[in-house]
């Protein structure tokens, strides 16, 4: 079959720097199974809608797949309408969280034929074969519309237990020069499109080592739907890094896993193997990842730094224990302080993010976060607003409390968490909450400048 895969635009205020790994895996699987695959990477090229429609009109394919996160829904809705306008008889499949987390809305409000739920590598192999035969009922892990318009959900697909069995992403199908040259992770401390990069000439790429997260923070969407925490072998991850270095000379890798540090034994083994590879090529490979404050120990941070880790990011979220407990973070403020100090001691800095606007947020909890940042010498450039995303416990709460009246209208308006409060769970007005965000950023910036000028 001739398959067209589309990567919709995301974060158009920033340069396209995150390689679409999910689609990359799908391309590898399809091509290995004898299918012809074409990529329309709108995010990379940033074509306008007129250009996109012209390209769609000229494209010849049997079936189309679209992947993305839920904030791309507005664009995907437009895209599906254009695809059906010019190719009404061709099947449209949507995957990723934009499909999985809002599968009902996706099918009810759009002429989408099939939604893939969760991991797609095994599903897509069966699905394309079933489309050729015409019987989708036996394909696990999908929701589809039949010829009469009736919607059916098939049996859940079990998780892929052996992540090493998944082929590496098909990088050559994508405009790698764009992704490699737009920094991700540590080289991208200033990500705005008109800003300057600290390492403009440094190549970087995002990769995965693990899937899933065992924690249940109420604001977090779990892409793999309770399928459990799984990891590739350290050897398999290193093999991918070696391949990318040989093909593209990439010196920095950013892990975008939910919980890269979950298994200490895995991390230490990875560090050992990466050090050996760096020694072999005579160049230190650097990398970054997300940490979790309750999992960080000094020996772990030391090993990571020694193996080239230059960034550990923490979703601190709040300096108030009351708030952390409410969102089921399962960490303490003291654990956060300890992890940040360890990270700054051995890496020189810690990348920390915060949110405001929680249920129960008060002037006191806001002040606790400000005091936390001052004590740890942190001056975040952005403080995000708590945002309920479909599929999260927080989203369910927002629906129950009547804070989201029209689900599709709400999802159409989803964007970056720093823009504005999409749902206000606090007793503050929207205006007050916005002013609090601005005050926190300016207060911490000014305090940081004064403190460091006194030191000098």
C-alpha positions as CSV (number, residue, x, y, z in Angstrom):
1,X,0.0,0.0,0.0
2,X,1.0,3.6,-0.5
3,X,0.8,5.3,2.8
4,X,1.1,9.1,3.4
5,X,2.0,10.1,7.0
6,X,1.6,13.7,8.1
7,X,3.3,15.5,11.0
8,X,1.2,18.6,11.9
9,X,2.8,21.8,13.1
10,X,3.3,22.3,16.8
11,X,4.7,25.3,18.8
12,X,4.8,27.6,15.8
13,X,6.4,30.3,17.9
14,X,9.5,28.1,18.1
15,X,11.8,26.6,15.6
16,X,11.0,22.9,14.7
17,X,13.5,21.1,16.9
18,X,11.8,17.9,18.2
19,X,12.0,15.0,15.7
20,X,8.7,13.2,15.5
21,X,9.9,9.9,16.8
22,X,6.5,8.3,16.9
23,X,6.0,8.7,13.1
24,X,9.7,7.7,12.6
25,X,9.0,4.3,14.3
26,X,5.8,3.9,12.2
27,X,7.7,4.5,8.9
28,X,10.3,1.9,9.9
29,X,7.6,-0.7,10.6
30,X,5.7,0.0,7.4
31,X,8.7,0.0,5.1
32,X,10.0,-3.2,6.6
33,X,6.6,-4.7,5.8
34,X,6.8,-3.8,2.1
35,X,4.7,-0.7,2.1
36,X,5.5,2.6,0.2
37,X,5.7,5.5,2.6
38,X,5.7,9.2,1.9
39,X,6.1,11.9,4.7
40,X,4.5,15.3,4.7
41,X,6.4,17.0,7.5
42,X,4.4,20.3,7.9
43,X,6.0,21.0,11.3
44,X,9.5,20.9,9.8
45,X,8.8,23.0,6.7
46,X,6.2,25.3,8.2
47,X,4.2,25.5,4.9
48,X,1.1,27.7,5.2
49,X,-2.3,26.2,4.7
50,X,-2.6,27.2,1.0
51,X,0.7,25.3,0.3
52,X,-0.4,22.3,2.4
53,X,-3.7,22.1,0.5
54,X,-1.9,22.3,-2.9
55,X,0.4,19.5,-1.8
56,X,-2.5,17.3,-0.7
57,X,-4.3,17.8,-4.0
58,X,-1.3,16.5,-5.9
59,X,-0.5,13.6,-3.6
60,X,-1.3,10.0,-4.6
61,X,-1.8,7.5,-1.8
62,X,-4.0,4.7,-0.6
63,X,-4.3,5.6,3.1
64,X,-3.2,8.4,5.3
65,X,-2.0,8.5,8.9
66,X,-1.7,11.6,11.1
67,X,0.1,11.7,14.4
68,X,0.5,14.4,17.0
69,X,-0.2,15.6,20.6
70,X,-3.6,16.9,21.7
71,X,-2.7,20.6,21.2
72,X,-2.6,19.9,17.5
73,X,-6.3,19.1,17.4
74,X,-7.4,22.4,15.8
75,X,-5.0,21.9,12.9
76,X,-5.8,18.2,12.6
77,X,-9.5,19.0,12.3
78,X,-8.7,21.4,9.4
79,X,-6.3,18.9,7.8
80,X,-8.8,16.0,7.9
81,X,-11.5,18.2,6.2
82,X,-9.0,19.1,3.4
83,X,-8.0,15.5,2.9
84,X,-11.6,14.3,2.6
85,X,-12.3,17.3,0.3
86,X,-9.7,16.2,-2.3
87,X,-9.6,12.4,-1.6
88,X,-13.0,11.5,-0.3
89,X,-12.6,7.8,-0.8
90,X,-9.3,7.4,1.1
91,X,-9.1,6.2,4.7
92,X,-7.8,8.6,7.3
93,X,-6.1,7.2,10.4
94,X,-5.3,9.4,13.5
95,X,-2.8,8.3,16.2
96,X,-0.8,9.7,19.0
97,X,-2.4,11.5,21.9
98,X,-4.5,13.6,19.6
99,X,-6.2,10.4,18.7
100,X,-6.0,8.3,21.9
101,X,-6.9,10.9,24.5
102,X,-9.9,12.3,22.5
103,X,-10.9,9.3,20.4
104,X,-14.7,9.9,20.8
105,X,-14.5,13.6,19.8
106,X,-12.1,12.8,17.0
107,X,-14.6,10.4,15.4
108,X,-17.8,12.2,16.3
109,X,-16.7,15.6,15.1
110,X,-14.6,14.8,12.1
111,X,-14.7,12.5,9.1
112,X,-11.9,10.3,10.5
113,X,-12.2,6.6,9.7
114,X,-9.9,5.0,12.3
115,X,-8.2,6.0,15.6
116,X,-5.2,4.0,16.8
117,X,-5.1,3.8,20.6
118,X,-1.7,3.9,22.4
119,X,1.3,2.3,20.9
120,X,1.1,2.1,17.1
121,X,4.0,-0.1,15.9
122,X,2.2,-3.4,16.1
123,X,-1.2,-2.0,15.4
124,X,-0.2,-0.4,12.1
125,X,1.2,-3.6,10.7
126,X,-2.1,-5.4,11.3
127,X,-4.2,-2.4,10.3
128,X,-2.7,-1.8,6.9
129,X,-3.2,-5.5,6.1
130,X,-6.8,-5.4,7.3
131,X,-7.5,-2.4,5.1
132,X,-6.4,-4.4,2.2
133,X,-8.7,-7.3,3.1
134,X,-11.6,-5.0,4.3
135,X,-12.1,-6.5,7.8
136,X,-11.0,-4.3,10.7
137,X,-12.8,-6.1,13.5
138,X,-9.8,-8.3,14.3
139,X,-7.3,-5.5,14.6
140,X,-6.6,-4.9,18.3
141,X,-6.3,-1.3,19.7
142,X,-8.4,0.7,17.3
143,X,-11.7,2.5,17.1
144,X,-13.2,2.7,13.6
145,X,-16.2,3.8,11.6
146,X,-17.9,1.1,9.4
147,X,-19.5,1.6,6.0
148,X,-22.8,2.6,7.6
149,X,-21.1,5.1,9.9
150,X,-21.4,3.1,13.1
151,X,-18.4,3.3,15.4
152,X,-16.8,0.2,16.8
153,X,-14.0,-0.3,19.4
154,X,-11.9,-3.5,19.2
155,X,-10.1,-5.4,21.9
156,X,-7.3,-3.6,23.7
157,X,-3.8,-4.2,22.4
158,X,-1.3,-5.6,24.9
159,X,1.8,-3.5,25.5
160,X,5.0,-4.1,23.5
161,X,7.1,-5.9,26.2
162,X,10.4,-6.0,24.2
163,X,11.2,-2.4,23.2
164,X,14.4,-3.6,21.6
165,X,12.3,-5.4,19.0
166,X,11.1,-2.1,17.6
167,X,13.3,-0.9,14.7
168,X,15.0,2.5,15.0
169,X,13.1,5.5,13.6
170,X,13.4,5.9,9.8
171,X,15.3,9.2,10.1
172,X,16.2,9.4,6.3
173,X,12.5,9.9,5.4
174,X,12.5,13.3,7.3
175,X,14.3,16.6,6.8
176,X,17.0,15.8,9.4
177,X,19.0,19.0,8.6
178,X,16.1,21.0,10.1
179,X,15.8,18.9,13.3
180,X,19.5,18.5,13.9
181,X,20.3,22.2,13.5
182,X,17.5,23.5,15.7
183,X,18.7,22.8,19.2
184,X,16.8,20.6,21.7
185,X,17.6,20.2,25.4
186,X,20.7,21.8,26.9
187,X,21.8,23.6,23.7
188,X,18.4,25.2,23.5
189,X,18.2,27.3,26.7
190,X,16.6,30.1,24.6
191,X,14.0,28.4,22.4
192,X,11.9,31.3,21.1
193,X,12.0,31.6,17.3
194,X,13.5,35.1,17.3
195,X,15.9,34.4,20.1
196,X,19.5,33.4,19.9
197,X,20.7,29.9,20.6
198,X,23.6,29.3,23.0
199,X,24.9,26.6,20.7
200,X,23.6,27.5,17.2
201,X,26.1,25.3,15.4
202,X,25.7,22.3,17.7
203,X,23.7,19.4,16.3
204,X,21.2,17.7,18.7
205,X,18.4,15.2,18.6
206,X,15.7,13.8,20.9
207,X,15.4,10.1,21.5
208,X,13.5,7.7,23.8
209,X,14.9,5.0,26.1
210,X,11.8,4.1,28.1
211,X,8.0,4.2,27.8
212,X,5.4,4.8,30.5
213,X,5.4,6.2,34.0
214,X,4.3,4.5,37.3
215,X,3.3,7.7,39.0
216,X,-0.2,9.2,38.8
217,X,0.1,13.0,39.0
218,X,-3.4,14.3,38.3
219,X,-2.3,16.7,35.6
220,X,-0.3,14.3,33.5
221,X,-1.6,12.3,30.5
222,X,-0.2,8.8,30.3
223,X,0.3,8.1,26.6
224,X,0.6,4.4,27.1
225,X,-2.6,3.9,29.0
226,X,-1.5,2.0,32.0
227,X,0.7,-0.3,30.0
228,X,3.4,-0.2,32.5
229,X,6.9,1.2,32.7
230,X,9.2,-0.5,30.1
231,X,12.7,0.2,29.0
232,X,15.0,-0.7,26.2
233,X,18.3,-2.4,27.0
234,X,21.2,0.0,27.6
235,X,23.0,-1.7,24.7
236,X,20.1,-1.0,22.3
237,X,20.0,2.7,23.3
238,X,23.8,3.0,22.8
239,X,23.5,1.3,19.5
240,X,21.0,4.0,18.4
241,X,23.4,6.7,19.6
242,X,26.3,5.1,17.7
243,X,24.2,4.9,14.6
244,X,23.1,8.6,14.8
245,X,26.7,9.7,15.5
246,X,28.0,7.8,12.5
247,X,25.2,9.0,10.2
248,X,24.9,12.7,11.3
249,X,27.8,13.3,13.8
250,X,25.3,14.2,16.5
251,X,27.2,15.1,19.8
252,X,24.2,15.9,22.0
253,X,21.1,13.7,22.7
254,X,18.0,14.7,24.7
255,X,15.9,11.9,26.2
256,X,12.3,12.9,26.3
257,X,11.1,10.0,28.4
258,X,8.6,10.5,31.2
259,X,10.9,8.7,33.7
260,X,14.4,8.1,32.3
261,X,15.9,7.7,35.8
262,X,13.3,5.2,37.1
263,X,15.6,2.2,37.0
264,X,19.0,3.1,38.6
265,X,20.7,-0.1,37.4
266,X,19.7,0.8,33.8
267,X,21.0,4.4,34.1
268,X,24.3,3.3,35.5
269,X,24.8,0.7,32.8
270,X,23.9,3.2,30.2
271,X,26.4,5.7,31.6
272,X,29.2,3.0,31.6
273,X,28.5,2.1,28.0
274,X,28.3,5.8,26.8
275,X,31.6,6.6,28.5
276,X,33.2,3.7,26.6
277,X,31.7,5.0,23.3
278,X,32.9,8.5,23.9
279,X,36.4,7.2,24.6
280,X,36.2,5.1,21.4
281,X,35.4,8.1,19.2
282,X,37.7,10.5,21.1
283,X,34.8,12.9,21.7
284,X,32.5,13.3,24.7
285,X,28.9,12.7,23.9
286,X,26.7,14.9,26.0
287,X,23.0,14.4,26.9
288,X,20.1,15.5,29.0
289,X,17.0,14.0,30.5
290,X,14.2,14.5,33.0
291,X,14.8,13.5,36.6
292,X,12.5,12.9,39.5
293,X,13.4,14.4,42.8
294,X,12.6,11.3,44.9
295,X,14.8,9.1,42.8
296,X,18.0,11.2,42.7
297,X,21.0,10.1,44.8
298,X,24.4,11.6,44.8
299,X,26.1,8.6,43.3
300,X,23.5,8.6,40.5
301,X,24.0,12.3,39.7
302,X,27.8,11.9,39.8
303,X,27.7,8.9,37.4
304,X,25.4,10.8,35.0
305,X,27.6,13.9,35.0
306,X,30.7,11.8,34.5
307,X,29.1,10.1,31.5
308,X,28.4,13.5,29.8
309,X,25.0,14.5,31.2
310,X,24.7,18.3,31.1
311,X,21.0,18.7,31.9
312,X,18.6,17.2,34.4
313,X,15.2,18.7,34.2
314,X,12.7,18.6,37.1
315,X,9.0,19.3,37.1
316,X,9.0,20.8,40.6
317,X,5.6,22.4,40.0
318,X,5.2,24.0,43.4
319,X,7.1,24.8,46.6
320,X,4.1,24.1,48.7
321,X,3.7,20.6,50.2
322,X,0.0,21.1,50.4
323,X,-0.1,21.5,46.6
324,X,2.3,18.7,45.9
325,X,0.1,16.3,48.0
326,X,-3.1,17.5,46.3
327,X,-1.8,16.7,42.8
328,X,-0.5,13.3,44.0
329,X,3.1,14.2,43.1
330,X,4.4,11.6,45.7
331,X,7.4,13.8,46.6
332,X,8.3,16.2,49.4
333,X,9.6,19.7,49.2
334,X,12.7,18.6,51.0
335,X,13.4,15.9,48.4
336,X,13.0,18.6,45.7
337,X,15.5,20.8,47.5
338,X,18.0,18.0,47.9
339,X,17.8,16.9,44.3
340,X,18.3,20.4,43.0
341,X,21.3,21.0,45.2
342,X,22.9,17.7,44.1
343,X,22.3,18.5,40.5
344,X,23.7,22.1,40.8
345,X,26.7,20.7,42.7
346,X,27.7,18.3,39.9
347,X,26.2,19.9,36.8
348,X,26.3,23.5,37.7
349,X,22.6,24.1,37.2
350,X,19.2,22.4,37.4
351,X,16.4,22.9,34.9
352,X,13.2,23.4,36.9
353,X,9.7,24.1,35.9
354,X,6.7,25.4,38.0
355,X,3.0,25.8,37.6
356,X,0.4,27.9,39.4
357,X,-3.4,27.8,39.5
358,X,-4.0,24.6,41.5
359,X,-7.2,23.9,43.3
360,X,-6.6,25.3,46.8
361,X,-3.9,27.7,45.5
362,X,-3.6,30.8,47.9
363,X,-1.3,33.7,48.4
364,X,0.4,31.6,51.0
365,X,1.1,28.7,48.6
366,X,2.3,31.1,45.9
367,X,4.7,32.7,48.5
368,X,6.0,29.2,49.4
369,X,6.9,28.7,45.7
370,X,8.6,32.1,45.6
371,X,10.5,31.3,48.8
372,X,11.5,27.9,47.4
373,X,13.0,29.5,44.3
374,X,14.9,32.1,46.3
375,X,16.3,29.5,48.6
376,X,17.5,27.3,45.7
377,X,18.7,30.3,43.6
378,X,16.2,29.7,40.8
379,X,14.7,32.3,38.4
380,X,12.4,30.5,36.0
381,X,11.8,32.5,32.8
382,X,8.3,30.9,32.5
383,X,5.8,29.8,35.1
384,X,3.1,27.7,33.5
385,X,-0.6,27.7,34.3
386,X,-2.1,24.4,35.5
387,X,-3.9,23.0,32.4
388,X,-6.4,20.1,32.3
389,X,-5.6,17.9,29.3
390,X,-7.9,15.2,28.1
391,X,-7.3,11.8,29.7
392,X,-6.1,13.2,33.0
393,X,-7.7,13.2,36.4
394,X,-7.6,17.0,36.4
395,X,-9.6,17.0,33.2
396,X,-12.2,14.7,34.8
397,X,-12.4,17.1,37.7
398,X,-12.9,20.1,35.4
399,X,-15.8,18.4,33.6
400,X,-17.4,17.3,36.9
401,X,-17.2,20.9,38.3
402,X,-18.7,22.3,35.1
403,X,-15.5,24.3,34.3
404,X,-15.4,22.8,30.8
405,X,-18.8,23.3,29.1
406,X,-18.1,22.3,25.5
407,X,-15.3,19.7,25.2
408,X,-14.5,20.3,21.6
409,X,-14.5,24.0,21.9
410,X,-12.1,23.7,24.9
411,X,-9.7,21.4,23.1
412,X,-9.7,23.6,20.0
413,X,-8.4,26.4,22.3
414,X,-5.6,24.4,23.9
415,X,-2.2,25.8,23.5
416,X,0.9,26.5,25.5
417,X,0.6,26.4,29.3
418,X,2.3,29.7,29.7
419,X,-0.2,31.7,27.6
420,X,-3.2,31.9,30.0
421,X,-5.2,29.9,32.4
422,X,-7.5,27.7,30.3
423,X,-9.4,26.6,33.4
424,X,-9.3,28.5,36.7
425,X,-9.5,26.2,39.7
426,X,-8.6,29.0,42.2
427,X,-10.5,31.7,44.1
428,X,-8.5,34.3,42.2
429,X,-10.0,36.0,39.1
430,X,-8.4,35.2,35.8
431,X,-6.9,38.7,35.8
432,X,-5.4,38.2,39.3
433,X,-3.9,34.8,38.3
434,X,-2.3,36.4,35.3
435,X,-0.9,39.2,37.4
436,X,0.4,36.7,39.9
437,X,2.3,34.8,37.2
438,X,3.9,38.1,36.0
439,X,4.7,39.1,39.5
440,X,6.4,35.8,40.3
441,X,8.6,35.9,37.2
442,X,9.6,39.6,37.7
443,X,10.1,39.2,41.5
444,X,12.5,36.2,41.0
445,X,14.3,37.8,38.1
446,X,14.9,41.0,40.1
447,X,15.9,39.1,43.2
448,X,18.3,37.0,41.2
449,X,20.0,40.0,39.7
450,X,20.4,41.7,43.1
451,X,21.7,38.6,44.7
452,X,24.3,37.9,42.1
453,X,25.4,41.6,41.9
454,X,26.0,41.5,45.6
455,X,28.2,38.4,45.2
456,X,30.2,40.0,42.5
